Amino acid sequence: MEKIKNIRNVSLIFFIITGVLHFGSSILIANGLFLKTTSILNKTMDIPFVMTGLIYAFSSVRLKLTDPDQSHKTLDIILICVMIIILIALIFVNLFVPDLNV
């Protein structure tokens, strides 16, 4: 359980860092500042932002739902499969859904 707590703490730190970078770049784009740099940052930070959030959320769920004395491989496999499906969906959306420039 200590390993899961450490994963949760580290993922929270990365979630905050990627969130600040992603939302900060969105604000700079909305104000028309540093458009080339912030658009690259904004387009590359969405997947790490979502994935660190999922790691934090699923590790918190794992800590709350499970007993430290028992093995919970089925729950771990389900959570990892959900993360992989979401990652594949995000990559698909980023690669194959065009940006609308209105």
HELIX and SHEET records of a PDB file:
HELIX    1   1 GLU A    2  ALA A   30  1                                  29    
HELIX    2   2 LEU A   35  LEU A   65  1                                  31    
HELIX    3   3 LYS A   73  PHE A   96  1                                  24    
END                                                                             
